[in-house]
Amino acid sequence: MAEAMVIDGDTILATGDLGSMLTVAGQGAERLDLRGSTAMPGIIDTHPHFLHFAAVVGMSVDILDAKNHDDIAQRIRERARTVPAGEWIITTPVGEPHYFTRRSWRDLAEGRLPNRTLLDVIAPNHPVMIAAWGPRIPNVCAMNTVAMRRLGITASLPSRVSDVWIEKEPDGEPSGIFRGSVTNYYNPDPFWLSLMVNLPMPTVDDWNRGARLGQLIANSRGVTAGYEGHVMAPEHIEAYRLMREAGESTLRVMSSLEAAQSFDYGLGTSEEDCRSNFALALRSRSVQDDLFRINGLTLSRGGPCWPGFLRADKTIRDPYGRATRGHTFVPQNIEREAIEFCLKNDLRLNIVQGAYQDHREFLESLAPFLSSYDIPSKGWIMQHNILISPETIRRYAELGFHLSTSMSFSWGKGDLYAERIGRDCLSDLIPLGRMMDSGANVTLGSDWGPARPFEHIAFAETHEFAGSGHRNLQPGMAVSRLQALKAWTSSGATLMNWSGIGALRAGYKADIAVVDRNPLTCDNDALPKIRVLKTLLNGREVYDTGDLSLVAKVDLPEERRSPRVDTFARAAGPAAWKHICGPACSHSGRASAGSMSSQEVQ
């Protein structure tokens, strides 16, 4: 911790005590009084899906925070006025993505989704669907009559088709409410998939808007960098590249191309497509830019537990109690080919692993190459790591893998794993402490949510499950606050191989989040309530609530100036303001906020 910091343009010049920093800043510098708030390194999210989530929300009617049917009706009517008759209107679900545990459609005033009767009145000339999002199965969605007719859903269908339950009215007509396997992705149901292929998919324009909006949302959370390494198709990477080319980047992004888009349940990418993507990943590699880089090939062979996709080493239960061993999207020979391709071409490999079978088969695939290549020097990435044994963690650490995971999986699905797999698996569920003790570089990301990184930092200590409130504090789970913050900052920079970010040090980029309390010292219960007041990228404000402003020029007497000041000579002005932050009121040995003079800043 330090009392003050001096920034020149996009770079941190120095940190230290207030007096010294005033001298370094020199005459004409501008001062920002943080008024009891805290400046910290910008957050680095190593599994965010910023673009994906923003694009899907952006193309939909947003009813996430709707309170009742009237609220939903008003928003759909607004869209209907701007969309030509006959075109689809698709809404988001109601509630908090993506687990919809703390808030969902059940919390509407009516306690249910509107059926076709209301939706027909709202938009009689448009097919309307209130969507259900993955990964939750069973789920619920709603359609109006035009939508059902468009999809061929009539009274002639039985009340259950495959794993979809069609609610019927007394006269036998579908009510517009559907339950079961009705999510829009990560869904194995053949009947529902046959319907979904008729719905509009995100366009190039949607992805481009998602890239722009996703970055701004990230900035509002104090995020200044992200590793987008999962489900990144060429059009997603191109959207980020266009933002950079247009000078609209407000986030440092590193991306890795996905070899196979696994969320379509095998409907899309063939083995030959995968091999083509190997070559495309190599051609696309670009690691010199200051804001956008492409580096690596991603492979994901399995999927989440909700739909029964998780590849465990024993029989588990699917959403309807049936026995399953999970689902494999990509055969093991493609995994071996990906390993060999990356080794021969010095391309970074990013593997997305869910559970024990994923890890076991990957290590089998890697074994033939261990004697011929220096694997630890490659700095490959192992993502998700939801269920992982102590032996596997040690092996990955020996092989030099970065381990990236998310408290999302524990918080949102902990009770699910206990029910579907058995409580014995909980000893291996996101064992953060064990991962960090292995010596591997460990990072954290938001993935499925909750959205705010500071809440994830709280969960890194508590390992709390959303449904039951159970805290999975077995040996090897919890980590300290400092370890959690490191996993969201400097460790993320290490994973991204991006020097000069992730810390507030002299010579580092001025990527900074200003928050309303000290996340290192506040109570765990206060972490989710932290407000981001400003976010700076390269010393430039990319998010600002307006709570803080420049308050003074630093005009030092001549006798307090040192020859060193001339080394840092600079022009004053809003375009290159000089930021000094001072004594943290909660720092050990520092003055309290109440005793700070008007010249002291935090």
HELIX and SHEET records of a PDB file:
HELIX    1   1 LEU A   18  ALA A   25  1                                   8    
HELIX    2   2 PHE A   50  GLY A   58  1                                   9    
HELIX    3   3 HIS A   69  ALA A   80  1                                  12    
HELIX    4   4 TRP A  105  ASP A  107  5                                   3    
HELIX    5   5 ARG A  116  ILE A  122  1                                   7    
HELIX    6   6 THR A  145  LEU A  151  1                                   7    
HELIX    7   7 PRO A  190  MET A  196  1                                   7    
HELIX    8   8 VAL A  204  SER A  220  1                                  17    
HELIX    9   9 PRO A  234  GLU A  245  1                                  12    
HELIX   10  10 SER A  262  ASP A  264  5                                   3    
HELIX   11  11 GLU A  271  SER A  284  1                                  14    
HELIX   12  12 GLN A  332  ASN A  345  1                                  14    
HELIX   13  13 TYR A  356  LEU A  366  1                                  11    
HELIX   14  14 ALA A  367  PHE A  369  5                                   3    
HELIX   15  15 ILE A  375  SER A  377  5                                   3    
HELIX   16  16 PRO A  390  GLU A  398  1                                   9    
HELIX   17  17 MET A  407  ARG A  420  1                                  14    
HELIX   18  18 ARG A  423  ASP A  428  5                                   6    
HELIX   19  19 LEU A  432  ASP A  437  1                                   6    
HELIX   20  20 PRO A  453  THR A  462  1                                  10    
HELIX   21  21 ARG A  481  ALA A  487  1                                   7    
HELIX   22  22 SER A  490  LEU A  495  1                                   6    
HELIX   23  23 ASN A  524  LYS A  529  5                                   6    
HELIX   24  24 GLU A  558  ARG A  560  5                                   3    
HELIX   25  25 ARG A  564  THR A  567  1                                   4    
HELIX   26  26 PRO A  574  ALA A  576  5                                   3    
HELIX   27  27 ALA A  593  SER A  595  5                                   3    
SHEET    1   A 2 ALA A   4  ASP A   8  0                                        
SHEET    2   A 2 THR A  11  GLY A  16 -1                                        
SHEET    1   B 2 ALA A  29  LEU A  32  0                                        
SHEET    2   B 2 LEU A 550  VAL A 554 -1                                        
SHEET    1   C 4 THR A  38  PRO A  41  0                                        
SHEET    2   C 4 ILE A 512  VAL A 515 -1                                        
SHEET    3   C 4 VAL A 532  LEU A 537 -1                                        
SHEET    4   C 4 ARG A 540  ASP A 544 -1                                        
SHEET    1   D 8 ILE A  43  ASP A  45  0                                        
SHEET    2   D 8 VAL A 223  GLU A 228  1                                        
SHEET    3   D 8 ARG A 252  GLU A 258  1                                        
SHEET    4   D 8 PHE A 292  SER A 300  1                                        
SHEET    5   D 8 LEU A 349  GLN A 353  1                                        
SHEET    6   D 8 ILE A 381  HIS A 384  1                                        
SHEET    7   D 8 HIS A 402  THR A 405  1                                        
SHEET    8   D 8 VAL A 442  LEU A 444  1                                        
SHEET    1   E 6 ILE A  89  THR A  91  0                                        
SHEET    2   E 6 VAL A 128  ILE A 130  1                                        
SHEET    3   E 6 ASN A 139  MET A 143 -1                                        
SHEET    4   E 6 PRO A 174  GLY A 180 -1                                        
SHEET    5   E 6 VAL A 164  LYS A 168 -1                                        
SHEET    6   E 6 ARG A 160  VAL A 161 -1                                        
SHEET    1   F 2 ILE A 316  ARG A 317  0                                        
SHEET    2   F 2 ALA A 323  THR A 324 -1                                        
END                                                                             
